[in-house]
Amino acid sequence: MSQSDTRPDPGAAPDAPAGVPRDTPPGTPGWVKMFGLVALVLVVLVAIIMVTGIGGQHGPGRHLPGGNSSGSTPTAKPDAGTPTLPVGGGIPAEAAPVRARFASYTVEQAAREGYVRDEFCLDATAFGQSVEHGAMGFHATNETLLRGPIDSNRPQALMFDSEGRVLGVEYEVVADAVSDPPSLFGRTFGKLPAHAGVEHEHYALHLWFIENPNGALADFNPSLTCPPGSTPGHEPGGEDH
Amino acid sequence: MIMPPGLRKFALSIHLTASVGWIGAVAAYIALDVTTAASQDAQTVRAAYLGMELIARYVIVPLALASLLTGVVMSVGTRWGLFRHYWVLISLLLTVLATVVLLAETQTISYYAHRAADPATPGDELRTLGSTLVHSIGGTVLLLVILVLNVYKPQGLTRYGWRKQQEQQEQRKVSQP
């Protein structure tokens, strides 16, 4: 707002257009209308970008710890796309930095770091178990890490809901790459069979950022169900491998 | 209250320094911002993020606040007024918008710098951490628009400005013998 002195301060009627009666307010100048039109278009564009999520998650809190989690009370049985994601408790203290770093990741941001999101959602049925055991969500796996090392800051996979929000992370290593089951956060990895998305038997440990009644390190979250039609069915993997 | 000429020139000098300095500081910031987006060298990216936060926090933000504050002072302290002319009003709105977005974006910049300052942050993460180019380039365009508005001062009274002008003319008539 530089009011430079190159022009004199406005005098009696510096802006009164010729031919306009003095008792009539001047109309809005054309350049202001044009300005408003451009501003309106920009606002609509920004709104579209923010609503559709094109260009990734937006807002100043997008990189802050827990910036992508909702503290809302859980409803009865949300699926992996329910907008209210209860923030998980019981996370081991040493896992807090992991959550701080990854909780606000977007699918696009994960992809830039090599995590490729599956098209399907995994639930207990993919492991030959009852659907009542719950689900894991949509995995985004960095396959270059599947033979280790196990590093708390570099999980092998991120788990997303159908809205692209991070549910938690998974550490895993194919079974033939290690002599013994690894441990992390004081918990020894469990052995999981090959399943859709992972072709080999592997050791895995899940770390849930959202509330999990079975604990923050359980394989499945019984509070979650996969959206209808999103599971891989009886596709590759399963117990046949 | 209309400022006397000497005070007005002094205030104008501060306002111009802050406003043009803001643009210059953003230009320096963009150089680092481009580096974080384009460089593959982890140490260069790490240094750039740290520099970005220093420039943003200790140069750009103070200049933005100073520009906004002195702009308001210049408006209310001269006959231009704050709401009388469209170019002043639009400049004010755009400056407020730029300042608000800047303050919000500072959180993101601080996060990047925090990650970059951590020696444990791997180079791969640094190279993919992200940049603020969209905001910094968009902000520059906004500042240049404000600059052009202030240089050209396109004509156009708001309704409020027109009413005030009418009142002043009436007072002038009354006060004349």
Boltz contact constraints between the chains, C-beta under 6 A:
constraints:
  - contact:
      token1: [A, 1]
      token2: [B, 71]
      max_distance: 6.0
  - contact:
      token1: [A, 1]
      token2: [B, 91]
      max_distance: 6.0
  - contact:
      token1: [A, 2]
      token2: [B, 15]
      max_distance: 6.0
  - contact:
      token1: [A, 2]
      token2: [B, 16]
      max_distance: 6.0
  - contact:
      token1: [A, 2]
      token2: [B, 19]
      max_distance: 6.0
  - contact:
      token1: [A, 2]
      token2: [B, 150]
      max_distance: 6.0
  - contact:
      token1: [A, 3]
      token2: [B, 74]
      max_distance: 6.0
  - contact:
      token1: [A, 3]
      token2: [B, 78]
      max_distance: 6.0
  - contact:
      token1: [A, 3]
      token2: [B, 80]
      max_distance: 6.0
  - contact:
      token1: [A, 9]
      token2: [B, 78]
      max_distance: 6.0
  - contact:
      token1: [A, 9]
      token2: [B, 79]
      max_distance: 6.0
  - contact:
      token1: [A, 10]
      token2: [B, 79]
      max_distance: 6.0
  - contact:
      token1: [A, 12]
      token2: [B, 169]
      max_distance: 6.0
  - contact:
      token1: [A, 13]
      token2: [B, 165]
      max_distance: 6.0
  - contact:
      token1: [A, 15]
      token2: [B, 155]
      max_distance: 6.0
  - contact:
      token1: [A, 15]
      token2: [B, 157]
      max_distance: 6.0
  - contact:
      token1: [A, 25]
      token2: [B, 159]
      max_distance: 6.0
  - contact:
      token1: [A, 25]
      token2: [B, 162]
      max_distance: 6.0
  - contact:
      token1: [A, 26]
      token2: [B, 157]
      max_distance: 6.0
  - contact:
      token1: [A, 26]
      token2: [B, 162]
      max_distance: 6.0
  - contact:
      token1: [A, 29]
      token2: [B, 156]
      max_distance: 6.0
  - contact:
      token1: [A, 31]
      token2: [B, 154]
      max_distance: 6.0
  - contact:
      token1: [A, 32]
      token2: [B, 86]
      max_distance: 6.0
  - contact:
      token1: [A, 32]
      token2: [B, 156]
      max_distance: 6.0
  - contact:
      token1: [A, 60]
      token2: [B, 104]
      max_distance: 6.0
  - contact:
      token1: [A, 60]
      token2: [B, 107]
      max_distance: 6.0
  - contact:
      token1: [A, 60]
      token2: [B, 108]
      max_distance: 6.0
  - contact:
      token1: [A, 63]
      token2: [B, 108]
      max_distance: 6.0
  - contact:
      token1: [A, 63]
      token2: [B, 111]
      max_distance: 6.0
  - contact:
      token1: [A, 112]
      token2: [B, 128]
      max_distance: 6.0
  - contact:
      token1: [A, 113]
      token2: [B, 128]
      max_distance: 6.0
